[in-house]
Amino acid sequence: MTTSAEVVVERHGDAVVARLTGEVDMTNAGYVGDELRESVPNDAAGLVVDLSETRYIDSAAIGLLFELARRLTRRRQDMRLVVPEGSPLQRVLEITEIHTAAPIHPSVDSALARD
């Protein structure tokens, strides 16, 4: 069974916002990774990955997020994740300590606000 994920990318000022919907797992993590990597031009300050409408992620998706955060850091860009309160992804992201690679925000607006 193949799961589906959709990636919608928008530019917001100096940042790129990628909204992921559906499920991201080993069957489509390569596609999602390609879409995310290609969405961030050199002149962008960083990438906001909005997981508000993502229902499920597995270890392949977690690995993708860590790899993407490392890649962007090497390019002097940052990555921020959007995971609203009560999201089914919240616990798995806490366990994997993804916040050590990319800060987690409750909304796109808070992720776009530069510290």
N, C-alpha and C positions, 0 to 999 in steps of 0.2 A: 504494500500500500504506500503510495506517495502522498506526502502531506503538502499543503500549499502555503506559501508565504508570499506576501506582496511587499515591495519596497517602493515607497513614494518619496522622492527627494525634492526639497525646496531650499532656496537660498534665503536666509534671513540676515541681512546686513553682512557682516564678515564671517558668519557661521553657516554651515550646512545642516539642515534638519532632515533626517531620514526616518520616516514613520514605517515601522514594520507591523504588518497585520498577519494573523494566522498563526502557524506553527513553524518554528525553525528547528530542524533536526538534521541528522546525518544525510537525509535524502536531498536536502536543499541548501545546506549550509554553504556549499561551494558557490552556488548561484548568489545567495544573499551576500556572501563575502565579496564576490566580484562586484556586485552592484554598489556596495558600500565603499570599497576601495576606489572605484572609478568616480564616485560622486564628490570626492574632496579635492578640489583644485589646489595648487600650491599657494594661491593668495588667500585661502580661507584660514581663519583663526583656528577653526576646529570643526568637529562633528558632534551633533547631538543625535543620539539614537533613541527615538521615542518608542518605547515598548508598551505603551498604554493599551494597544489593541492586540498585543501578542499573547496568545493563550498558552503556549507551551514552548519551552526550549530544553534541549538535551545537552549532553557534554560536548558535542560537536559545536553547538552554538555558543556555549560558554568559552570554549577554546578559541573560537573565532573572535569573540569580543576581546579577550586578552591579547590575541595577536594583533588585532586592529589598533588597540590602545598603544601597544609597543611601537607599531609602525608609525602612528601619528606622532608619538613622542619623539621619535628619531627625526621626524620632519619639523619639529618644534611647533606642532599643532596639538590640540588636546581633544579628548573625547569625553562626553558627558552622557549619562544614561537617564532616561525618564521612566520611572516606575512609580505609578500612583499608589497611595496607601490602599491596602486591601488587594493588591494585584496578586494573582496566583503565582507570579514569578518571584515575589518578594523573598520568600524563604530560601529558595534555591540560590538566589543571588547573594544572600547573606552568608550562606554556608560556604560558597565558593570564594567569598571575600573579593568579589569583583570591584568593590569600592577602592581597593588598593591600586587598581589600574585606571579606573574611571569613576569619578564621583557620581552618586545617584541623587537625582532630584525628583520631587513629586509632580512637577509640571514642566512643560516646554518653556514657559516664561521664566521660571526660576533657573532652568538650565542655561538659557540664553543670557541671563544677567551675569555679567563678568564680575568676579570677586574683587 
